[in-house]
Amino acid sequence: MFFLSRHDGALVGDVANALGIGAPAMSGLANRLEHAGYLIRKRDPADGRTIRLYQTEEGRAAGQRAKTVLGALNAQLSDGFSADEMEVVGRWLESLQSKFAVESSKEQE
């Protein structure tokens, strides 16, 4: 929902790429979010073969609530750490993501 809040009407594949998930996982996620009333799917008007995802009002409201909760949580987690220290933590977490993505792709081969 965070991605769609910045890119409402994005292609399904673009959302999947942003989340780092495959087509089957994206399909299931979109099904659940649509069923919950958070998004709708529409065919692209220029290319009827592609599907775009749009947030509903309920989806936008849920995203805003999540941002508020996560903002408070991030403030609590980073309390007592300098900006430089949080930069190091951020780089470390990003390195884990890339390292595990490489290992995961090797396992699928």
VOLOPA-952079 format. One record per residue: residue number from 0; residue in one letter; chain; x, y, z of N, C-alpha, C in turn. Coordinates in pm, 1 decimal. Layout:
BEGIN
[NUM 'a' 'A' [X Y Z] [X Y Z] [X Y Z]],
...
***
This chain:
BEGIN
[0 'm' 'A' [81.9 -118.2 0.0] [0.0 0.0 0.0] [87.1 125.8 0.0]],
[1 'f' 'A' [205.2 115.2 62.5] [294.1 231.8 61.4] [337.3 263.8 -81.2]],
[2 'f' 'A' [369.2 160.4 -160.5] [409.9 182.9 -298.1] [296.3 245.4 -377.2]],
[3 'l' 'A' [175.8 193.3 -360.9] [61.0 247.9 -434.2] [25.8 388.6 -389.5]],
[4 's' 'A' [58.6 424.8 -266.3] [29.3 561.4 -222.8] [112.7 662.0 -302.1]],
[5 'r' 'A' [227.4 618.1 -351.8] [313.0 704.9 -433.5] [295.8 680.0 -583.4]],
[6 'h' 'A' [243.0 561.2 -618.6] [231.6 522.2 -759.3] [95.0 460.1 -786.1]],
[7 'd' 'A' [-10.8 529.3 -749.7] [-144.5 474.6 -770.0] [-166.7 448.2 -918.2]],
[8 'g' 'A' [-220.0 331.9 -948.8] [-240.0 294.0 -1087.9] [-119.4 224.2 -1148.2]],
[9 'a' 'A' [-27.8 178.9 -1063.8] [92.7 111.0 -1112.7] [56.4 -24.1 -1173.1]],
[10 'l' 'A' [140.1 -68.0 -1264.7] [124.3 -200.6 -1322.4] [151.8 -306.0 -1215.3]],
[11 'v' 'A' [82.2 -418.7 -1223.9] [100.9 -526.9 -1127.7] [248.4 -567.3 -1121.7]],
[12 'g' 'A' [312.6 -581.2 -1236.4] [453.4 -620.2 -1241.0] [544.4 -519.7 -1172.9]],
[13 'd' 'A' [512.7 -391.0 -1186.0] [594.2 -288.2 -1120.7] [582.0 -296.6 -968.7]],
[14 'v' 'A' [462.8 -325.9 -919.6] [443.7 -340.7 -775.8] [520.7 -463.5 -726.8]],
[15 'a' 'A' [510.5 -572.8 -801.6] [583.3 -694.8 -764.8] [733.4 -668.9 -760.4]],
[16 'n' 'A' [785.9 -598.6 -859.5] [929.5 -566.2 -861.3] [968.6 -480.2 -741.7]],
[17 'a' 'A' [885.8 -382.7 -708.6] [916.2 -295.4 -594.8] [918.4 -373.4 -463.9]],
[18 'l' 'A' [834.2 -475.7 -455.6] [828.4 -557.1 -334.0] [927.5 -672.3 -335.3]],
[19 'g' 'A' [986.4 -696.8 -451.1] [1081.4 -806.7 -463.2] [1015.0 -942.8 -455.8]],
[20 'i' 'A' [894.6 -953.5 -511.8] [822.7 -1080.8 -510.5] [788.6 -1122.3 -652.5]],
[21 'g' 'A' [761.1 -1249.6 -670.8] [726.3 -1304.0 -800.5] [578.9 -1284.7 -832.5]],
[22 'a' 'A' [543.8 -1319.5 -955.8] [406.6 -1303.4 -1004.0] [304.5 -1381.1 -920.3]],
[23 'p' 'A' [331.2 -1508.3 -885.4] [230.7 -1580.5 -805.8] [205.1 -1515.5 -669.3]],
[24 'a' 'A' [312.8 -1471.9 -603.3] [296.7 -1406.3 -473.0] [222.1 -1274.6 -488.8]],
[25 'm' 'A' [251.0 -1201.5 -595.7] [183.7 -1073.9 -619.4] [35.9 -1095.9 -647.1]],
[26 's' 'A' [5.0 -1198.7 -720.8] [-134.8 -1229.3 -750.5] [-212.2 -1258.3 -622.5]],
[27 'g' 'A' [-152.5 -1340.0 -535.4] [-217.6 -1370.6 -408.1] [-233.8 -1248.0 -320.3]],
[28 'l' 'A' [-129.7 -1165.2 -315.2] [-135.4 -1043.0 -235.2] [-244.2 -949.6 -288.3]],
[29 'a' 'A' [-248.6 -931.0 -420.1] [-350.6 -844.6 -479.6] [-490.3 -899.4 -453.0]],
[30 'n' 'A' [-506.8 -1030.2 -460.3] [-637.1 -1091.3 -429.9] [-680.6 -1058.5 -287.4]],
[31 'r' 'A' [-587.9 -1075.0 -192.3] [-621.9 -1049.3 -52.1] [-653.0 -901.2 -27.7]],
[32 'l' 'A' [-573.2 -813.2 -87.0] [-596.3 -670.0 -68.4] [-725.3 -624.6 -135.1]],
[33 'e' 'A' [-756.5 -682.8 -250.0] [-881.5 -649.9 -318.4] [-1000.5 -701.0 -236.4]],
[34 'h' 'A' [-989.8 -822.5 -186.3] [-1096.5 -880.4 -105.2] [-1119.8 -798.1 21.5]],
[35 'a' 'A' [-1012.6 -743.5 78.8] [-1023.0 -660.7 199.2] [-1077.0 -521.3 168.7]],
[36 'g' 'A' [-1086.4 -487.4 40.9] [-1138.8 -356.3 2.4] [-1034.6 -247.1 -6.3]],
[37 'y' 'A' [-905.7 -284.3 -10.3] [-798.6 -185.1 -11.8] [-755.3 -143.4 -151.7]],
[38 'l' 'A' [-781.2 -224.8 -251.2] [-744.0 -188.1 -387.3] [-841.4 -247.6 -486.7]],
[39 'i' 'A' [-835.9 -192.0 -607.3] [-912.4 -246.4 -718.8] [-818.4 -264.6 -836.2]],
[40 'r' 'A' [-850.0 -359.2 -920.7] [-772.7 -383.8 -1042.5] [-852.3 -331.4 -1160.9]],
[41 'k' 'A' [-781.6 -268.2 -1252.5] [-844.8 -219.1 -1375.6] [-752.9 -249.9 -1492.4]],
[42 'r' 'A' [-812.4 -282.6 -1603.9] [-733.8 -300.9 -1726.4] [-679.0 -166.3 -1770.3]],
[43 'd' 'A' [-557.2 -169.3 -1820.2] [-493.3 -48.0 -1871.3] [-571.9 -1.9 -1992.9]],
[44 'p' 'A' [-612.6 124.8 -1997.9] [-691.5 171.8 -2112.4] [-614.1 169.1 -2244.6]],
[45 'a' 'A' [-482.1 183.3 -2237.2] [-400.7 182.6 -2359.3] [-365.7 41.2 -2404.7]],
[46 'd' 'A' [-360.0 -52.8 -2310.5] [-324.3 -191.0 -2342.2] [-409.1 -282.2 -2254.2]],
[47 'g' 'A' [-516.8 -329.4 -2308.1] [-612.6 -409.3 -2233.1] [-557.9 -539.3 -2177.4]],
[48 'r' 'A' [-437.0 -577.6 -2219.0] [-377.2 -701.4 -2166.6] [-314.4 -681.8 -2029.8]],
[49 't' 'A' [-286.6 -557.7 -1993.1] [-218.5 -532.4 -1865.7] [-316.9 -481.3 -1760.9]],
[50 'i' 'A' [-282.0 -508.1 -1636.5] [-366.8 -469.8 -1523.6] [-293.5 -365.9 -1438.7]],
[51 'r' 'A' [-367.9 -267.8 -1395.2] [-315.8 -166.1 -1304.0] [-386.9 -177.9 -1170.6]],
[52 'l' 'A' [-316.4 -141.1 -1063.7] [-371.6 -147.4 -928.3] [-394.6 -6.2 -875.5]],
[53 'y' 'A' [-512.6 14.7 -818.8] [-551.2 145.2 -764.9] [-597.2 128.8 -620.9]],
[54 'q' 'A' [-555.1 219.9 -536.0] [-600.9 217.6 -397.6] [-745.4 265.6 -391.0]],
[55 't' 'A' [-820.4 207.4 -299.2] [-952.6 258.1 -266.6] [-937.1 360.6 -154.7]],
[56 'e' 'A' [-1044.4 429.4 -121.9] [-1039.4 522.4 -8.1] [-1003.2 447.5 119.6]],
[57 'e' 'A' [-1058.5 327.0 134.7] [-1026.7 245.9 252.6] [-878.2 207.6 253.4]],
[58 'g' 'A' [-823.3 178.4 136.5] [-681.6 145.5 125.8] [-593.6 263.6 161.9]],
[59 'r' 'A' [-632.2 383.3 116.1] [-555.5 504.0 150.5] [-559.5 528.9 301.5]],
[60 'a' 'A' [-676.0 511.3 361.0] [-689.3 532.9 505.5] [-605.7 431.0 582.6]],
[61 'a' 'A' [-607.1 305.3 538.2] [-527.3 202.3 605.3] [-378.2 234.0 592.8]],
[62 'g' 'A' [-336.0 281.4 477.3] [-196.4 319.2 457.7] [-155.5 432.7 549.5]],
[63 'q' 'A' [-242.6 530.3 565.8] [-212.2 642.6 655.5] [-202.2 595.6 800.3]],
[64 'r' 'A' [-292.1 505.9 840.6] [-284.7 452.6 977.7] [-153.8 377.1 997.8]],
[65 'a' 'A' [-115.0 299.2 898.3] [9.9 221.9 908.5] [130.1 315.1 916.2]],
[66 'k' 'A' [129.9 422.4 838.2] [241.2 518.1 843.2] [253.4 580.5 981.3]],
[67 't' 'A' [141.1 611.6 1041.9] [142.1 670.5 1175.0] [200.4 573.3 1276.9]],
[68 'v' 'A' [153.5 449.7 1272.7] [202.5 347.9 1366.8] [350.9 321.0 1344.1]],
[69 'l' 'A' [391.3 306.6 1217.7] [531.4 278.6 1188.3] [621.7 396.5 1221.9]],
[70 'g' 'A' [570.6 517.1 1204.9] [649.1 635.3 1242.7] [679.3 635.5 1391.9]],
[71 'a' 'A' [578.5 605.2 1471.4] [598.2 599.2 1616.7] [692.4 484.6 1654.0]],
[72 'l' 'A' [677.0 371.0 1589.3] [764.8 257.3 1617.1] [909.2 289.5 1578.9]],
[73 'n' 'A' [928.9 349.2 1462.4] [1064.8 385.7 1419.3] [1127.6 485.0 1516.0]],
[74 'a' 'A' [1049.7 579.1 1565.8] [1102.7 675.7 1663.1] [1145.7 604.4 1790.0]],
[75 'q' 'A' [1065.6 509.7 1834.4] [1099.0 434.4 1955.6] [1223.7 348.4 1934.2]],
[76 'l' 'A' [1232.7 281.7 1819.1] [1347.2 195.7 1791.0] [1477.2 273.0 1776.0]],
[77 's' 'A' [1469.3 392.7 1721.8] [1591.7 469.8 1696.9] [1627.5 564.0 1811.3]],
[78 'd' 'A' [1543.6 568.8 1914.8] [1570.4 655.4 2029.4] [1704.9 620.0 2091.7]],
[79 'g' 'A' [1788.2 719.7 2111.3] [1918.8 698.8 2172.8] [2030.5 675.2 2073.0]],
[80 'f' 'A' [1998.4 669.5 1943.7] [2099.7 649.7 1840.4] [2112.8 776.8 1757.6]],
[81 's' 'A' [2235.1 808.1 1720.7] [2257.8 926.7 1637.1] [2218.2 895.4 1492.7]],
[82 'a' 'A' [2208.9 998.4 1412.8] [2177.3 981.0 1270.6] [2285.9 897.8 1202.0]],
[83 'd' 'A' [2410.9 919.9 1239.0] [2520.5 841.8 1180.7] [2508.7 693.9 1216.8]],
[84 'e' 'A' [2473.3 667.2 1341.7] [2456.4 527.1 1383.0] [2340.2 461.5 1309.0]],
[85 'm' 'A' [2232.3 533.7 1290.5] [2117.7 479.2 1217.4] [2152.6 457.2 1070.2]],
[86 'e' 'A' [2240.5 539.5 1016.8] [2288.5 520.4 879.2] [2359.2 386.2 867.3]],
[87 'v' 'A' [2443.1 353.5 963.6] [2515.0 225.7 963.1] [2415.4 110.0 973.9]],
[88 'v' 'A' [2318.9 122.0 1061.7] [2217.3 17.1 1076.3] [2141.7 -1.4 944.6]],
[89 'g' 'A' [2105.4 107.7 881.3] [2034.8 100.9 752.8] [2117.1 31.6 645.7]],
[90 'r' 'A' [2244.4 66.5 638.5] [2331.6 0.6 539.8] [2343.0 -147.8 567.7]],
[91 'w' 'A' [2354.5 -185.3 696.3] [2364.6 -325.8 734.3] [2238.1 -402.2 692.9]],
[92 'l' 'A' [2122.1 -343.8 720.9] [1996.3 -410.3 684.5] [1983.5 -425.9 532.8]],
[93 'e' 'A' [2023.4 -323.9 458.9] [2020.1 -334.0 312.4] [2114.6 -442.0 262.6]],
[94 's' 'A' [2230.0 -455.5 326.6] [2324.5 -558.8 283.9] [2266.7 -697.6 308.6]],
[95 'l' 'A' [2193.7 -714.9 417.6] [2129.9 -843.3 444.4] [2028.5 -877.1 336.3]],
[96 'q' 'A' [1952.3 -777.3 297.6] [1850.6 -798.9 195.1] [1915.5 -843.9 64.4]],
[97 's' 'A' [2021.1 -778.1 24.8] [2085.5 -815.6 -101.1] [2156.5 -950.5 -90.2]],
[98 'k' 'A' [2216.4 -979.0 24.5] [2284.1 -1107.2 42.7] [2185.6 -1223.0 39.4]],
[99 'f' 'A' [2072.6 -1207.6 106.2] [1974.7 -1315.5 107.7] [1902.4 -1327.0 -25.6]],
[100 'a' 'A' [1887.6 -1219.1 -98.4] [1825.9 -1226.2 -231.0] [1914.1 -1307.1 -324.1]],
[101 'v' 'A' [2045.1 -1290.7 -314.3] [2138.8 -1366.6 -396.9] [2131.4 -1514.5 -360.5]],
[102 'e' 'A' [2132.0 -1545.5 -231.0] [2123.8 -1684.2 -188.4] [1992.7 -1747.5 -231.7]],
[103 's' 'A' [1884.1 -1673.2 -223.0] [1753.5 -1726.1 -260.5] [1747.0 -1755.9 -409.0]],
[104 's' 'A' [1806.9 -1669.6 -492.0] [1804.8 -1693.7 -636.1] [1892.0 -1812.8 -672.6]],
[105 'k' 'A' [2002.5 -1836.3 -598.2] [2086.1 -1952.3 -622.1] [2013.4 -2081.3 -589.7]],
[106 'e' 'A' [1931.7 -2080.0 -482.6] [1858.4 -2198.4 -443.1] [1755.3 -2236.2 -546.9]],
[107 'q' 'A' [1699.7 -2140.5 -619.4] [1596.9 -2166.9 -718.6] [1652.2 -2223.7 -847.3]],
[108 'e' 'A' [1783.8 -2211.9 -868.7] [1843.5 -2259.1 -992.7] [1851.1 -2409.5 -998.3]],
***
